[in-house]
């Protein structure tokens, strides 16, 4: 049975009461699984879900292997060109679009524009959920329970913070390395959610030897599609340590340190085993050959 995730249940009455649901608040009842929701001074209520609980990752496939988007439809250039998304892909491989940096930026602009109307918080939540689903499918918690998520200072790092929470909900033991947390409200709120879930957040990178002992899997959420030039410290040293640790790495959208269109031209980028492209693969993803597979995540494209 899937390990029940911590969730919030909101009762709206004369005053809103937020109740927390813990991993211990689970009982098996005839005909289903009963969730015991205990409130502060308000007693308990019981919710029964028909049948046993199943992993969310199998019920809602937000990430799937390259060549299929969530829902099983081919991820092709026609999907990217359909209204209201007008981004044009400069190249395809096997019917799958690979975006340049300019095209990837345009997709984000359209998604957050007036015609579509996404907020950055919504896209970040969907992206992080997609990453967690891909990890669950490619690296199940039974074999890769201890996960370190390394987050950079931008939106890619925010995706990692969201993924950390969902992976915790899927039963992983998760810790986060976040050397340069921004002071923007969005990131402060994401960190508060991690604190609520008792997910440890570190600012100093352990040694390669310590990583080998302490974790089974690393999620690289340092730099996204806006990265250019050389990696600034401390991230250059962190990437070097991650590579030396020889732990399997799942890269979010693009391996950190890679040129978005030319790949790992410096030879110093993340040696990722698995790649989770968000919305559509970026051009350098056509050069990716990791043994953990290439996943496409996110239900952003109509």
N, C-alpha and C positions, 0 to 999 in steps of 0.2 A: 504494500500500500504506500502511496506517495506520502511523504512526510508533510504534514499540514503546515502551510506557511502562516506566518503572522500577518494578520490582516486587520482592517478597521471596519467595524459595522456602525453605521450612523443611524440613530433613531431620531426622527424629526417629530417633535411634539411641541408643547409650549416652550420647551427649551431643548436645544440639541445636546444629546448625550453621546459621546464617543466611547465605545467599548472596544477593548483589545481582545484579540483571539490568540491564545498561545498554543504551542505545539502540544501541550498537555490537555487542551480542551477538546479532545476528540474521543468519541465513544462509538462503538459499533451497535447499531440498532437494527431490528428486523426490517428488511426491505430497504436498507440504506445506511448511510453514515450520519450520525448525529453530531452536530457541532454545538458544544456547550459554550455559550457566550456569557461571561460573568461581568457584571457591572459593579461600579463602586457604590456600595450602599443601596443598589437598586435590585438585588437579587439576580437571577439568571433567566435567560431565555434559551430555547432549544430550536435549532434549525435542522431539518432532516433533508439530506440530499439523496435522491434515489440512486442505489447502487454504490459500489466502492469509489473512493476518490481516485482519480487518475492524474498522471502528470499533466500540468497545463500545457507543457511543450508538445504533448501528443494530441491534445484537444484543439489547440489553436496554433497551427504551424506558421509562425511569423518568419521562419527562416527555412530555406530549402536549398538543395544542391543547385549548383550553377546550371542554367538552362531552364529552370522552372522558378516562377515567382510564387509567393504565398497564394495558396488556392489552386495551384496546379496549372495555371495558364503559362504559356511560353513567355519569357521576358525578352521581347524583341524590340527592334527599333520602332515598329509601328505602335507599340504600347507607349513608348516615350514620346512619340510625335502626336499622340492623340490629344485632343482638347480636353482640359485646359492646359495641359503641359505641352509646350511648344519647343522644348529643347531638341536640337538636332544632334544625333550621334555621328561622330566623324569616322567610326569604324565598327564593324561587327565581326564576330567570330562564331561560327556555328549558329547564327541567328540571334546571338546575344550582343547587345550594345555595350561598347566600352567608351566611357566619356573622357574627354580632355578636362583639364582643370577649369577652363572657362565654361565648358558645358555643365560641369558639376555645380559650379557656382550659380549658373543660370537656373538649373533645376531647383536649387534651394530658394532662389529669389521668387520663382513662380509659385512654389509651394507655400511660401509665406506672404505672397502678394494678395491683393484684394480679391482676385477672382477665385483663388482656392481657399485661403484664409487660415492655414495652419499657424500656430504659434510655435516658437522655438521650443518651448517646454513640451508641447505635444510631440513634435518630431523627435526630441531627445528621449522621451519615454518610449516611443515606438522603436527607436533605434536600439536602446539598451535592452528592451524586451526581445528584439530580434537576435541580438548577440547571445543572450542567455539561452534562447531556444537552440541556436546552433551549437553552443557549447554542450548543452544537455544531450543533444543527439550524437555529437561527435566524440564527446568525452564524458560519459555517464559518471555520476557521482560515486557509484560503486567502485570505480577504478581510479578516479581523479577527484577525490573529495576535497583536497586542500587547494584552494585557488587564490593566487595573488593577482589583483587587478592594478595595473600601473597606469595612472591617469595624468595627462598633461593639463595645461592651464586653459585650454579652449573647449570648444563644443565636443571634440572627440573624447576629452577627459570627462565631460558631463555624461556622454553615452556610457562610459565605463562606470561611473558612479551609479547610474540607473541599473546597469547590468549586475553590479555587485548585489544590489538589493534583491533582484529577481533570482539570482543564483542562490542566495541565502534561502529564499523561499522554496527553491527546488531541492534543498537538502545539502548543499555544499557548505563547507567551512570556508568562509571568505574573509580575506583581509585586503586592504587597499593601501597602495603606496601613492601618495599625493604630495609631491615636493613643493609645488607652487600653487596652492589653492587661490583662485581669484576671490575678490571681496564682493563680487556682484551677488545680489539677493538670490538669484537662481541657484548658484553653487552653494551658498550658505544653507539654503533650504534642502538641497540634496544631501549635504553633509549631516544636517539635522536628522534626516530620515535614516541615514546609516547609524547614527548614534542611537536612535530609537530601537534599531534592530540589533544593537550591541555588536556592530561590525567595526573591527579595529581599523583605524586610519593612521598610517605612519608617514613621516616626512623624510626619513633617512633610508637609503637603500641598503639592504643587507649584502654581504659578500656572496660571490657565486657559490661557495661551499655551503653557506647557510641556506641559500635558496634551494640547493639540491636536497638538503635535509628537511626543510620546512614546508615545501609546497610540491604539488603534483602537476600543476598547470599554471601558466601565466597568461593573462589577457593583456595585450598591448593596446592601450587606449591613450597613447601619448600624443601623437600628431595625426591629423586628418588630411583631407584633400587640399587644404589651404597651405600646407607646409611647402616651403621653398628654402633653398640654400643649405647651410650647414646646421647641424643640431647644436643648440646652445646648451651650456652646462646648467644644471647637473644632468640633463637628459642624455648627452653624448656618453657620459660615463655609465649611466644607468643602462642604456642599450648595450654597451659593451659587457657589463656584468650579466645581463640577461642572456646574451649569447654564450658567454662563458659557462653559465650555469647548466646549459644543455637540457633545461626543462622545456617541454613542448610549449609553444607560444601560439595563441590565437590572436591574430591581428584584426583590429576593428577598422574596416573600410580600406585601409592601405597600411602595409607594414611601416612603422615609424622609421624615418630616415630615408625612405624611398622617394625618388622623384616621381610625381604622380603619373607622368607620361613615359618616362624612360626607365623606371625601375631603380634598382640599387646601384646607381652609377658610382658612388663613392666606395662601395664595398663595406660600409660601416653600419648599414641599416639592420633592422631586426631580421633575424633568420627565422621567420615564422613557419610553423608547420601547417597552420590552418588560417584561412582568410574568410572574413565575413564582410562582403561588400554591402553597402547600404544603398537602397533604392536601385542602383545599377552599378556594375563593376566600373572601376576607373581604368584608364588606358593601360597603366602599368600592371594591372591584374592579369592581363593576357600573358605576362611573363612569369606569373606565379606558378610554382610546380610543387608546393608542399604536399606531403603525404597525408595530411589530415583533411584535405579537401578544400574546396572553394564554395562558400555558401552565399546566397543572396538573401538579404533580410530587409524587412520593412514593407508595409502596405501603403506606400506613399503614392505610387503611380496608379491612376485610375484604369 
